[in-house]
Amino acid sequence: MSILDKLEKRIGHWAIPNVMLGLIVAQLLVYLLILVGKLSFGAMPLIPSLVLGEGEFWRLFTFIVSPPKIAGGALSGLFLAIFWYILWMMSQSLESNWGAFRFNLYLLAGVFFTVVCAFIGQVMTPTAPIVIFPDFLYLSIFWAFALLHPNMEFYLFFVLPVKVKWLALLTGFFTVLTILMAGSTGAALAELGPVLNFVLFYRVALIESMRSKRRRSAYSKEVQIKAESAQHTCLNCGATERSDPGREFRYRMEAEKAICTCSVCRENLAKKPRFNQTEAEL
């Protein structure tokens, strides 16, 4: 029994079903409060320097329910609504595959790693402008969804079908690029939260996926070699069905071994004169 199985057996009843739906509703309410001027969007994200220096401890909680952005128009608002719908759809798929407990734990681990990395990064580089929005949750959920449903297609701009696995590779590439191009070690460390969370939960699946890919590659090479190699080789002249496709190849048993001969060699053997023992003595 794995550690996750043991934890689920002990505290699985504390899991919150449809937790992402609740989080999306909370983000929507915060979004509306920001629109009517009751909340400030700048007060929502996690900024470790303000938490440590100014005592703004509410940011440890408000950044989770911060909306991804504030729409500037009707079209932007439509895309935001579509984003929330896709996020809910992917979350429902993960929760139905894992169960509520493991999905809750996956989200909590993402929050934990992101907060820890952000504060360690701020301490390492005090001047680094580290600002954390809930983008890390979206990345973690998207990568996990792509691993479970790699061939599902999303329509970019409602026209271009693209498989989820390619989008996941693209976002992964840009995440790595962001880490490498960060202005400081602390800022780079702050970007590692979703990566650590994903790798922790999927390390076994990732290793098995790489092994499976190597097995498929080796099998494909073996099939290709067999397809390109000759299946029949004449013992007398060395002709094969690939070098001489017009010849007919047959086998005969000699000393419990299958001997292959082509039609030309059989005709040549048939044309040779045969002498019996009496004629040979004369």
DATAWO-V213191 format. One record per helix or strand of 2 or more residues. SS is the DSSP state (a for helix, b for strand). FROM is the first residue (numbers start at 1). LEN is the number of residues. If there is no record, write none. Layout:
ss=SS from=FROM len=LEN
ss=SS from=FROM len=LEN
This chain:
ss=a from=3 len=12
ss=a from=19 len=17
ss=a from=41 len=3
ss=a from=48 len=7
ss=a from=59 len=7
ss=a from=74 len=25
ss=a from=100 len=25
ss=a from=135 len=14
ss=b from=153 len=4
ss=b from=160 len=4
ss=a from=164 len=17
ss=a from=185 len=6
ss=a from=193 len=36
ss=b from=249 len=6
ss=b from=257 len=6
ss=a from=263 len=9
ss=a from=277 len=5
